[in-house]
Amino acid sequence: MRQSWCGFVNYCISNPIAGIVEANRKLKAGIGIIAVPAVAAQEVVERLVAADVKTVLNFTPAALRVPQGVMVRNVDFIQKLAVLSYHLPGDGQ
């Protein structure tokens, strides 16, 4: 599996995750977003922490372990999708 990251500065560049530490020296991103298979999530968060990212939005079902001082917010994608689908109009509405 090719893991990649995107730097958003009016565009997105996909690069191997292995280069995130060096790249974040220039970008100075404080927020990371994880949307990878659950089995890869811990490795990705460890790389983000090594890149000095202090807050992470986690879209995976994995329970991430991070050092003190790093904040993780988990997003339950399935639950959010269920809420949205509940608000869809029914037949004939």
NUVEX-179022 format. One line per 2 residues: their letters; for each residue x, y, z of C-alpha. Coordinates in steps of 0.02 Angstrom, whole numbers. Layout:
<nodes>
a> X Y Z ~ ...
</nodes>
This chain:
<nodes>
mr> 0 0 0 ~ 65 173 -44
qs> 36 292 100 ~ 39 475 58
wc> 7 645 131 ~ -61 805 58
gf> 0 980 94 ~ -136 1108 67
vn> -76 1278 11 ~ -203 1313 -129
yc> -170 1138 -197 ~ -133 961 -142
is> 29 869 -173 ~ 32 683 -137
np> 197 620 -71 ~ 257 463 18
ia> 218 473 205 ~ 402 439 241
gi> 441 619 190 ~ 318 705 307
ve> 446 753 440 ~ 556 845 316
an> 408 922 224 ~ 327 987 384
rk> 484 1085 425 ~ 430 1197 280
lk> 240 1181 294 ~ 232 1195 484
ag> 62 1110 485 ~ -13 1092 658
ig> -161 982 609 ~ -152 810 530
ii> -295 712 455 ~ -288 523 453
av> -397 431 327 ~ -305 270 292
pa> -344 86 326 ~ -352 57 514
va> -199 -56 511 ~ -93 91 450
aq> -163 225 565 ~ -42 204 713
ev> 110 215 599 ~ 40 370 515
ve> 3 457 680 ~ 179 417 742
rl> 251 498 586 ~ 138 650 610
va> 195 666 791 ~ 376 652 734
ad> 337 793 611 ~ 280 902 759
vk> 94 892 720 ~ 0 927 882
tv> -181 893 833 ~ -251 748 731
ln> -421 716 654 ~ -439 527 645
ft> -563 455 519 ~ -510 275 555
pa> -587 157 683 ~ -415 131 760
al> -384 186 940 ~ -227 290 920
rv> -93 303 1054 ~ -9 473 1057
pq> 106 559 1180 ~ 44 687 1305
gv> 22 855 1221 ~ -49 783 1060
mv> -238 793 1038 ~ -336 666 935
rn> -517 689 884 ~ -601 534 816
vd> -734 546 681 ~ -854 400 664
fi> -885 409 477 ~ -1022 276 481
qk> -1116 368 619 ~ -1105 533 523
la> -1167 446 366 ~ -1313 372 462
vl> -1363 544 526 ~ -1357 616 350
sy> -1458 472 277 ~ -1591 495 412
hl> -1623 670 346 ~ -1647 615 166
pg> -1826 640 106 ~ -1929 481 96
dg> -2029 418 -53 ~ -2141 551 -125
q> -2079 691 -12
</nodes>
